[in-house]
Amino acid sequence: MATASGISVRPARLADAERIGEIHVAAWREAYADLMPPDRLAALNVAERAAMWRHQLASGTARGIAVAEADGAIVGFASCTMQRSPALAAAGYAGEVAALYVLRAGQRRGAGRLLMQAMARRLIAEGYRSMALWVLTDNKPARAFYERLGGVAVAERVDGGDAEVAYGWRDVASLIKASNENGAE
């Protein structure tokens, strides 16, 4: 379990699925309030997200799911897997951070950085030495966070009407080192 500034990170358990679903919806509403239509955010359903995460935790669909806790409460989560984008896989990015969401209550305290480190360690353990992730092009705070961690914009796409940019790390181990040195969120 990694810790920083009162934040600890641990592997997710099946019992965490409901809280992960709650955070998934709440973090989308916090982060995307000015980036997505209100009706799209209002349509998000905690029960559906919790069921999705319960399935992934029970079946092992995701290679790794971790949660960040502050004062015993989960404030964020992340998941990683093998690269799902054929274009990014062909470009040499073998792993993917599929989700990284931290509630505002856990931001600027190290939760995001610790979750990224946990995902990098998990991908390395699975044999993946490189990784990439997708982020909304207009999500400037998230993009700045990934850049502080050494991520480089490597691709762009439009997915379901959303413009996204991919950030990549050729050497996942360097991401861990950069995270430690920068003390970034």
MDAnalysis code that builds the backbone (N, CA, C; Angstrom):
import MDAnalysis as mda
import numpy as np

u = mda.Universe.empty(555, n_residues=185, atom_resindex=np.repeat(np.arange(185), 3), trajectory=True)
u.add_TopologyAttr("name", ["N", "CA", "C"] * 185)
u.add_TopologyAttr("resid", np.arange(1, 186))
u.add_TopologyAttr("resname", ["MET", "ALA", "THR", "ALA", "SER", "GLY", "ILE", "SER", "VAL", "ARG", "PRO", "ALA", "ARG", "LEU", "ALA", "ASP", "ALA", "GLU", "ARG", "ILE", "GLY", "GLU", "ILE", "HIS", "VAL", "ALA", "ALA", "TRP", "ARG", "GLU", "ALA", "TYR", "ALA", "ASP", "LEU", "MET", "PRO", "PRO", "ASP", "ARG", "LEU", "ALA", "ALA", "LEU", "ASN", "VAL", "ALA", "GLU", "ARG", "ALA", "ALA", "MET", "TRP", "ARG", "HIS", "GLN", "LEU", "ALA", "SER", "GLY", "THR", "ALA", "ARG", "GLY", "ILE", "ALA", "VAL", "ALA", "GLU", "ALA", "ASP", "GLY", "ALA", "ILE", "VAL", "GLY", "PHE", "ALA", "SER", "CYS", "THR", "MET", "GLN", "ARG", "SER", "PRO", "ALA", "LEU", "ALA", "ALA", "ALA", "GLY", "TYR", "ALA", "GLY", "GLU", "VAL", "ALA", "ALA", "LEU", "TYR", "VAL", "LEU", "ARG", "ALA", "GLY", "GLN", "ARG", "ARG", "GLY", "ALA", "GLY", "ARG", "LEU", "LEU", "MET", "GLN", "ALA", "MET", "ALA", "ARG", "ARG", "LEU", "ILE", "ALA", "GLU", "GLY", "TYR", "ARG", "SER", "MET", "ALA", "LEU", "TRP", "VAL", "LEU", "THR", "ASP", "ASN", "LYS", "PRO", "ALA", "ARG", "ALA", "PHE", "TYR", "GLU", "ARG", "LEU", "GLY", "GLY", "VAL", "ALA", "VAL", "ALA", "GLU", "ARG", "VAL", "ASP", "GLY", "GLY", "ASP", "ALA", "GLU", "VAL", "ALA", "TYR", "GLY", "TRP", "ARG", "ASP", "VAL", "ALA", "SER", "LEU", "ILE", "LYS", "ALA", "SER", "ASN", "GLU", "ASN", "GLY", "ALA", "GLU"])
u.atoms.positions = np.array([
    [0.843, -1.179, 0.000],
    [0.000, 0.000, 0.000],
    [0.887, 1.240, 0.000],
    [0.693, 2.111, -0.978],
    [1.440, 3.365, -1.062],
    [0.685, 4.446, -0.303],
    [1.432, 5.389, 0.279],
    [0.792, 6.469, 1.016],
    [1.477, 7.802, 0.740],
    [0.713, 8.885, 0.879],
    [1.239, 10.252, 0.784],
    [0.168, 11.207, 1.281],
    [0.541, 12.188, 2.061],
    [-0.371, 13.255, 2.501],
    [-1.711, 12.733, 2.999],
    [-1.689, 11.683, 3.797],
    [-2.932, 11.141, 4.321],
    [-3.708, 10.302, 3.334],
    [-3.161, 10.067, 2.164],
    [-3.809, 9.241, 1.136],
    [-3.104, 7.893, 1.096],
    [-3.875, 6.829, 1.026],
    [-3.295, 5.505, 0.828],
    [-3.973, 4.863, -0.373],
    [-3.234, 3.989, -1.043],
    [-3.752, 3.293, -2.216],
    [-3.621, 1.798, -1.979],
    [-4.662, 1.078, -2.351],
    [-4.669, -0.380, -2.199],
    [-5.446, -0.994, -3.352],
    [-5.236, -2.302, -3.573],
    [-6.047, -2.976, -4.591],
    [-7.528, -2.926, -4.209],
    [-8.382, -2.750, -5.183],
    [-9.823, -2.724, -4.938],
    [-10.314, -4.127, -4.617],
    [-11.352, -4.171, -3.811],
    [-12.014, -5.424, -3.447],
    [-13.448, -5.391, -3.983],
    [-14.037, -6.540, -4.103],
    [-15.405, -6.633, -4.595],
    [-16.341, -5.744, -3.777],
    [-16.123, -5.669, -2.480],
    [-16.960, -4.840, -1.605],
    [-16.857, -3.349, -1.925],
    [-15.853, -2.942, -2.700],
    [-15.667, -1.532, -3.067],
    [-16.490, -1.119, -4.282],
    [-17.111, -2.057, -4.959],
    [-17.775, -1.769, -6.244],
    [-18.803, -0.645, -6.137],
    [-19.619, -0.641, -5.100],
    [-20.647, 0.397, -4.956],
    [-19.998, 1.776, -4.827],
    [-18.984, 1.892, -3.997],
    [-18.316, 3.184, -3.807],
    [-17.590, 3.614, -5.084],
    [-16.985, 2.667, -5.785],
    [-16.327, 3.010, -7.047],
    [-17.361, 3.543, -8.039],
    [-18.531, 2.924, -8.096],
    [-19.605, 3.414, -8.956],
    [-20.035, 4.823, -8.578],
    [-20.147, 5.085, -7.276],
    [-20.507, 6.426, -6.805],
    [-19.459, 7.454, -7.229],
    [-18.193, 7.104, -7.048],
    [-17.112, 8.021, -7.401],
    [-17.049, 8.229, -8.906],
    [-17.268, 7.165, -9.659],
    [-17.241, 7.278, -11.121],
    [-18.232, 8.348, -11.578],
    [-19.442, 8.284, -11.081],
    [-20.478, 9.249, -11.459],
    [-20.154, 10.639, -10.899],
    [-19.819, 10.725, -9.621],
    [-19.545, 12.028, -8.998],
    [-18.343, 12.713, -9.638],
    [-17.294, 11.967, -9.927],
    [-16.093, 12.555, -10.527],
    [-16.381, 13.051, -11.945],
    [-17.181, 12.309, -12.706],
    [-17.578, 12.786, -14.035],
    [-18.321, 14.108, -13.900],
    [-19.243, 14.171, -12.963],
    [-20.041, 15.394, -12.805],
    [-19.166, 16.560, -12.353],
    [-18.185, 16.308, -11.518],
    [-17.264, 17.359, -11.087],
    [-16.356, 17.803, -12.235],
    [-15.715, 16.851, -12.876],
    [-14.681, 17.158, -13.870],
    [-15.247, 17.647, -15.201],
    [-16.420, 17.156, -15.578],
    [-16.938, 17.423, -16.909],
    [-18.113, 18.393, -16.928],
    [-18.371, 19.081, -15.816],
    [-19.525, 19.987, -15.729],
    [-19.530, 21.018, -16.849],
    [-18.358, 21.520, -17.217],
    [-18.279, 22.523, -18.279],
    [-17.875, 21.935, -19.625],
    [-17.720, 20.604, -19.678],
    [-17.223, 19.972, -20.894],
    [-18.252, 19.088, -21.590],
    [-19.322, 18.733, -20.892],
    [-20.340, 17.844, -21.455],
    [-21.731, 18.422, -21.207],
    [-22.677, 18.044, -22.040],
    [-24.044, 18.531, -21.834],
    [-24.594, 18.075, -20.476],
    [-25.316, 18.961, -19.783],
    [-25.872, 18.601, -18.472],
    [-26.739, 17.352, -18.489],
    [-27.516, 17.156, -19.567],
    [-28.382, 15.979, -19.625],
    [-27.571, 14.684, -19.698],
    [-26.419, 14.745, -20.339],
    [-25.555, 13.558, -20.396],
    [-25.023, 13.211, -19.003],
    [-24.622, 14.224, -18.258],
    [-24.118, 13.989, -16.899],
    [-25.250, 13.557, -15.967],
    [-26.425, 14.143, -16.139],
    [-27.564, 13.786, -15.293],
    [-28.001, 12.345, -15.530],
    [-27.760, 11.834, -16.731],
    [-28.184, 10.471, -17.070],
    [-27.273, 9.393, -16.483],
    [-26.119, 9.793, -15.958],
    [-25.221, 8.797, -15.362],
    [-25.916, 8.117, -14.192],
    [-25.703, 6.814, -14.077],
    [-26.419, 6.021, -13.089],
    [-25.430, 5.269, -12.199],
    [-25.477, 5.566, -10.910],
    [-24.561, 4.938, -9.952],
    [-24.740, 3.421, -9.942],
    [-25.972, 2.950, -9.952],
    [-26.214, 1.500, -9.897],
    [-25.611, 0.802, -11.110],
    [-25.740, 1.414, -12.293],
    [-25.153, 0.813, -13.497],
    [-23.631, 0.788, -13.419],
    [-23.036, 1.900, -12.970],
    [-21.571, 1.943, -12.846],
    [-21.095, 0.951, -11.797],
    [-21.786, 0.868, -10.677],
    [-21.395, -0.081, -9.627],
    [-21.480, -1.515, -10.146],
    [-22.525, -1.814, -10.920],
    [-22.657, -3.165, -11.490],
    [-21.510, -3.452, -12.450],
    [-21.122, -2.457, -13.253],
    [-20.003, -2.636, -14.175],
    [-18.723, -2.952, -13.387],
    [-18.451, -2.168, -12.340],
    [-17.231, -2.396, -11.548],
    [-17.310, -3.695, -10.762],
    [-18.494, -4.056, -10.288],
    [-18.657, -5.334, -9.580],
    [-18.302, -6.488, -10.524],
    [-18.782, -6.405, -11.760],
    [-18.475, -7.437, -12.760],
    [-16.972, -7.497, -13.019],
    [-16.344, -6.340, -13.214],
    [-14.911, -6.329, -13.488],
    [-14.107, -6.870, -12.318],
    [-14.494, -6.507, -11.110],
    [-13.765, -7.000, -9.931],
    [-13.964, -8.504, -9.751],
    [-15.177, -8.965, -10.017],
    [-15.461, -10.393, -9.834],
    [-14.840, -11.255, -10.923],
    [-14.784, -10.731, -12.149],
    [-14.324, -11.539, -13.272],
    [-12.863, -11.327, -13.631],
    [-12.266, -10.268, -13.101],
    [-10.886, -9.962, -13.452],
    [-10.770, -9.354, -14.835],
    [-11.860, -8.745, -15.352],
    [-11.853, -8.132, -16.675],
    [-10.746, -7.093, -16.792],
    [-10.605, -6.253, -15.778],
    [-9.523, -5.262, -15.762],
    [-8.304, -5.911, -15.116],
    [-7.121, -5.607, -15.622],
    [-5.903, -6.181, -15.079],
    [-5.639, -5.711, -13.668],
    [-5.997, -4.485, -13.388],
    [-5.764, -3.951, -12.065],
    [-6.731, -2.834, -11.766],
    [-7.306, -2.876, -10.607],
    [-8.167, -1.802, -10.127],
    [-7.676, -1.471, -8.729],
    [-7.436, -0.199, -8.486],
    [-6.965, 0.241, -7.175],
    [-7.843, 1.398, -6.724],
    [-7.899, 1.569, -5.397],
    [-8.639, 2.684, -4.819],
    [-7.698, 3.523, -3.970],
    [-8.009, 4.815, -3.902],
    [-7.282, 5.746, -3.036],
    [-8.208, 6.086, -1.875],
    [-7.669, 6.037, -0.680],
    [-8.448, 6.341, 0.514],
    [-7.857, 7.531, 1.262],
    [-8.733, 8.326, 1.840],
    [-8.350, 9.415, 2.739],
    [-9.208, 9.265, 3.982],
    [-8.567, 9.154, 5.113],
    [-9.296, 8.996, 6.381],
    [-10.296, 7.844, 6.322],
    [-9.894, 6.752, 5.690],
    [-10.725, 5.562, 5.627],
    [-11.823, 5.573, 4.586],
    [-11.964, 6.674, 3.842],
    [-13.005, 6.760, 2.814],
    [-12.352, 6.755, 1.434],
    [-12.937, 6.013, 0.513],
    [-12.419, 5.972, -0.853],
    [-12.737, 7.296, -1.536],
    [-11.686, 7.944, -2.089],
    [-11.846, 9.239, -2.765],
    [-11.463, 9.172, -4.240],
    [-10.981, 8.016, -4.691],
    [-10.598, 7.879, -6.086],
    [-10.321, 6.441, -6.435],
    [-10.212, 6.175, -7.738],
    [-9.896, 4.830, -8.195],
    [-9.241, 4.917, -9.566],
    [-8.610, 3.836, -9.933],
    [-8.008, 3.714, -11.266],
    [-8.072, 2.262, -11.691],
    [-8.034, 2.056, -13.000],
    [-7.949, 0.694, -13.532],
    [-7.014, 0.698, -14.730],
    [-6.400, -0.446, -14.960],
    [-5.511, -0.590, -16.113],
    [-5.717, -1.952, -16.748],
    [-5.257, -2.057, -17.988],
    [-5.421, -3.272, -18.768],
    [-4.432, -3.241, -19.925],
    [-4.479, -4.254, -20.768],
    [-3.683, -4.199, -21.988],
    [-4.288, -3.127, -22.884],
    [-3.505, -2.595, -23.774],
    [-3.943, -1.510, -24.647],
    [-5.137, -1.953, -25.483],
    [-6.216, -1.180, -25.442],
    [-7.423, -1.501, -26.203],
    [-7.459, -0.814, -27.556],
    [-6.658, 0.227, -27.747],
    [-6.633, 0.940, -29.019],
    [-5.628, 0.277, -29.953],
    [-6.095, -0.292, -31.070],
    [-5.150, -0.910, -32.003],
    [-4.072, 0.068, -32.487],
    [-4.443, 1.333, -32.697],
    [-3.467, 2.316, -33.175],
    [-2.389, 2.571, -32.129],
    [-2.778, 2.692, -30.859],
    [-1.786, 2.918, -29.805],
    [-0.943, 1.668, -29.571],
    [-1.554, 0.503, -29.654],
    [-0.782, -0.739, -29.522],
    [0.252, -0.836, -30.641],
    [-0.163, -0.507, -31.877],
    [0.756, -0.556, -33.012],
    [1.875, 0.468, -32.870],
    [1.599, 1.563, -32.149],
    [2.609, 2.600, -31.928],
    [3.542, 2.249, -30.761],
    [3.308, 1.085, -30.147],
    [4.208, 0.627, -29.103],
    [3.762, 0.878, -27.678],
    [2.509, 1.256, -27.484],
    [1.985, 1.468, -26.127],
    [1.171, 0.241, -25.728],
    [1.809, -0.672, -25.009],
    [1.226, -1.986, -24.739],
    [0.168, -1.981, -23.646],
    [0.294, -1.107, -22.666],
    [-0.653, -1.041, -21.559],
    [-1.516, 0.200, -21.649],
    [-2.577, 0.203, -20.851],
    [-3.498, 1.341, -20.849],
    [-4.025, 1.586, -19.449],
    [-4.046, 2.831, -19.047],
    [-4.819, 3.230, -17.872],
    [-6.207, 3.528, -18.419],
    [-7.152, 2.666, -18.083],
    [-8.494, 2.753, -18.644],
    [-9.372, 3.749, -17.898],
    [-9.071, 3.968, -16.618],
    [-9.852, 4.907, -15.811],
    [-8.964, 5.460, -14.715],
    [-9.130, 6.742, -14.442],
    [-8.481, 7.402, -13.305],
    [-9.387, 8.545, -12.899],
    [-10.036, 8.393, -11.757],
    [-10.958, 9.412, -11.267],
    [-10.710, 9.647, -9.791],
    [-10.557, 10.923, -9.434],
    [-10.352, 11.317, -8.041],
    [-11.325, 12.452, -7.749],
    [-12.096, 12.298, -6.681],
    [-12.991, 13.373, -6.263],
    [-12.172, 14.591, -5.856],
    [-12.766, 15.759, -5.946],
    [-12.043, 16.977, -5.561],
    [-11.479, 16.863, -4.150],
    [-12.172, 16.164, -3.266],
    [-11.708, 16.014, -1.876],
    [-10.360, 15.296, -1.797],
    [-10.012, 14.526, -2.804],
    [-8.740, 13.799, -2.807],
    [-7.688, 14.415, -3.698],
    [-8.058, 15.458, -4.433],
    [-7.111, 16.086, -5.350],
    [-6.160, 17.003, -4.594],
    [-4.985, 17.196, -5.186],
    [-3.925, 18.038, -4.627],
    [-3.375, 17.464, -3.323],
    [-3.618, 16.168, -3.116],
    [-3.118, 15.487, -1.914],
    [-2.279, 14.267, -2.274],
    [-2.139, 13.991, -3.567],
    [-1.320, 12.875, -4.006],
    [-2.085, 11.647, -4.463],
    [-3.411, 11.690, -4.402],
    [-4.199, 10.510, -4.778],
    [-3.981, 10.123, -6.235],
    [-4.032, 11.092, -7.142],
    [-3.846, 10.790, -8.565],
    [-2.471, 10.226, -8.842],
    [-1.453, 10.835, -8.256],
    [-0.079, 10.365, -8.448],
    [0.083, 8.936, -7.923],
    [-0.450, 8.667, -6.738],
    [-0.329, 7.322, -6.174],
    [-1.096, 6.299, -7.003],
    [-2.251, 6.674, -7.514],
    [-3.000, 5.756, -8.373],
    [-2.248, 5.484, -9.671],
    [-1.653, 6.514, -10.257],
    [-0.853, 6.308, -11.476],
    [0.335, 5.395, -11.195],
    [0.988, 5.580, -10.057],
    [2.100, 4.696, -9.696],
    [1.612, 3.254, -9.547],
    [0.463, 3.076, -8.910],
    [-0.090, 1.727, -8.727],
    [-0.393, 1.081, -10.074],
    [-0.944, 1.864, -11.011],
    [-1.244, 1.323, -12.335],
    [0.052, 0.971, -13.068],
    [1.055, 1.836, -12.964],
    [2.337, 1.560, -13.613],
    [2.958, 0.289, -13.052],
    [2.935, 0.148, -11.750],
    [3.495, -1.073, -11.132],
    [2.745, -2.319, -11.575],
    [1.431, -2.216, -11.651],
    [0.630, -3.366, -12.076],
    [0.941, -3.732, -13.527],
    [1.037, -2.724, -14.387],
    [1.345, -3.003, -15.788],
    [2.728, -3.629, -15.926],
    [3.694, -3.141, -15.177],
    [5.039, -3.732, -15.201],
    [4.968, -5.188, -14.753],
    [4.216, -5.462, -13.703],
    [4.074, -6.842, -13.204],
    [3.442, -7.749, -14.257],
    [2.601, -7.169, -15.108],
    [1.940, -7.936, -16.182],
    [2.816, -8.056, -17.424],
    [3.985, -7.396, -17.400],
    [4.897, -7.482, -18.529],
    [4.803, -6.328, -19.517],
    [4.018, -5.311, -19.198],
    [3.876, -4.149, -20.073],
    [4.878, -3.081, -19.638],
    [5.684, -2.602, -20.557],
    [6.712, -1.610, -20.242],
    [6.346, -0.202, -20.701],
    [5.270, -0.087, -21.467],
    [4.811, 1.207, -21.976],
    [3.304, 1.280, -21.780],
    [2.783, 2.505, -21.792],
    [1.333, 2.649, -21.632],
    [0.876, 3.984, -22.186],
    [-0.427, 4.058, -22.412],
    [-1.063, 5.297, -22.834],
    [-2.462, 5.336, -22.237],
    [-3.055, 6.507, -22.283],
    [-4.428, 6.694, -21.803],
    [-5.070, 7.801, -22.608],
    [-6.383, 7.822, -22.593],
    [-7.138, 8.848, -23.323],
    [-7.739, 9.831, -22.333],
    [-7.764, 11.108, -22.721],
    [-8.349, 12.165, -21.897],
    [-9.058, 13.142, -22.837],
    [-10.134, 13.745, -22.361],
    [-10.817, 14.740, -23.174],
    [-9.854, 15.874, -23.513],
    [-9.850, 16.268, -24.758],
    [-8.956, 17.326, -25.218],
    [-9.123, 18.600, -24.405],
    [-10.353, 18.941, -24.046],
    [-10.622, 20.173, -23.313],
    [-10.448, 20.053, -21.803],
    [-10.074, 18.885, -21.311],
    [-9.876, 18.696, -19.869],
    [-8.455, 19.150, -19.502],
    [-8.277, 20.444, -19.446],
    [-6.950, 21.028, -19.234],
    [-6.311, 20.639, -17.899],
    [-7.049, 20.566, -16.788],
    [-6.405, 20.137, -15.538],
    [-5.851, 18.714, -15.619],
    [-6.611, 17.807, -16.216],
    [-6.136, 16.419, -16.340],
    [-4.929, 16.361, -17.266],
    [-4.978, 17.097, -18.364],
    [-3.855, 17.098, -19.298],
    [-2.597, 17.639, -18.631],
    [-2.719, 18.695, -17.849],
    [-1.560, 19.254, -17.142],
    [-1.011, 18.246, -16.138],
    [-1.888, 17.513, -15.469],
    [-1.474, 16.477, -14.524],
    [-0.647, 15.408, -15.231],
    [-1.141, 14.891, -16.355],
    [-0.406, 13.853, -17.075],
    [0.925, 14.380, -17.604],
    [0.945, 15.626, -18.031],
    [2.199, 16.213, -18.502],
    [3.204, 16.350, -17.358],
    [2.743, 16.715, -16.164],
    [3.649, 16.782, -15.003],
    [4.254, 15.419, -14.696],
    [3.523, 14.366, -15.024],
    [4.013, 13.007, -14.788],
    [4.841, 12.479, -15.956],
    [5.129, 13.322, -16.931],
    [5.971, 12.922, -18.052],
    [5.232, 12.383, -19.249],
    [3.904, 12.429, -19.243],
    [3.138, 11.966, -20.387],
    [3.311, 12.892, -21.580],
    [3.320, 12.303, -22.768],
    [3.484, 13.042, -24.012],
    [2.260, 12.773, -24.888],
    [1.681, 13.825, -25.443],
    [0.549, 13.657, -26.351],
    [1.016, 12.886, -27.584],
    [0.352, 11.754, -27.863],
    [0.809, 10.875, -28.944],
    [-0.258, 10.589, -30.006],
    [-1.499, 10.942, -29.733],
    [-2.559, 10.670, -30.710],
    [-3.789, 11.492, -30.357],
    [-4.682, 11.621, -31.323],
    [-5.961, 12.294, -31.127],
    [-7.049, 11.453, -31.777],
    [-8.265, 11.591, -31.256],
    [-9.406, 10.910, -31.861],
    [-10.689, 11.613, -31.442],
    [-11.756, 11.294, -32.153],
    [-13.091, 11.697, -31.748],
    [-13.835, 10.403, -31.462],
    [-14.307, 10.269, -30.227],
    [-14.973, 9.046, -29.780],
    [-16.367, 9.419, -29.275],
    [-17.389, 8.994, -29.981],
    [-18.749, 9.310, -29.571],
    [-19.025, 10.802, -29.524],
    [-18.366, 11.570, -30.368],
    [-18.541, 13.007, -30.381],
    [-17.581, 13.758, -29.475],
    [-16.830, 13.041, -28.632],
    [-15.882, 13.666, -27.711],
    [-14.484, 13.676, -28.321],
    [-13.875, 14.846, -28.395],
    [-12.488, 14.950, -28.862],
    [-11.572, 14.542, -27.715],
    [-10.656, 13.619, -28.014],
    [-9.742, 13.109, -26.992],
    [-8.302, 13.147, -27.497],
    [-7.396, 13.213, -26.544],
    [-5.972, 13.125, -26.838],
    [-5.405, 11.979, -25.994],
    [-4.473, 11.241, -26.578],
    [-3.816, 10.158, -25.849],
    [-2.485, 10.657, -25.320],
    [-2.223, 10.338, -24.071],
    [-0.911, 10.592, -23.471],
    [-0.214, 9.260, -23.324],
    [1.062, 9.243, -23.684],
    [1.818, 8.002, -23.638],
    [3.089, 8.119, -22.832],
    [3.509, 6.982, -22.310],
    [4.776, 6.813, -21.599],
    [5.475, 5.618, -22.234],
    [6.601, 5.851, -22.863],
    [7.360, 4.762, -23.494],
    [7.957, 3.831, -22.454],
    [8.286, 4.385, -21.291],
    [8.899, 3.607, -20.208],
    [8.091, 3.847, -18.945],
    [7.255, 2.892, -18.591],
    [6.377, 3.026, -17.434],
    [7.182, 3.242, -16.156],
    [8.359, 2.634, -16.069],
    [9.192, 2.817, -14.873],
    [9.580, 4.282, -14.705],
    [9.766, 5.003, -15.801],
    [10.108, 6.423, -15.690],
    [8.925, 7.220, -15.150],
    [7.715, 6.776, -15.417],
    [6.539, 7.431, -14.860],
    [6.574, 7.343, -13.337],
    [6.942, 6.196, -12.820],
    [7.024, 6.028, -11.368],
    [8.090, 6.961, -10.805],
    [9.222, 7.007, -11.454],
    [10.312, 7.876, -11.001],
    [9.901, 9.342, -11.063],
    [9.299, 9.773, -12.166],
    [8.859, 11.169, -12.304],
    [7.821, 11.514, -11.255],
    [6.924, 10.585, -10.955],
    [5.897, 10.826, -9.942],
    [6.548, 11.066, -8.594],
    [7.530, 10.274, -8.260],
    [8.212, 10.420, -6.970],
    [8.969, 11.738, -6.895],
    [9.644, 12.109, -7.969],
    [10.461, 13.327, -7.972],
    [9.618, 14.587, -7.961],
    [8.516, 14.596, -8.719],
    [7.720, 15.801, -8.846],
    [6.738, 15.996, -7.716],
    [6.416, 14.924, -6.999],
    [5.396, 15.043, -5.957],
    [4.087, 15.540, -6.519],
    [3.864, 15.263, -7.783],
    [2.647, 15.746, -8.444],
    [1.434, 15.019, -7.908],
    [0.300, 15.650, -8.065],
    [-0.968, 15.096, -7.618],
    [-1.115, 13.709, -8.142],
])
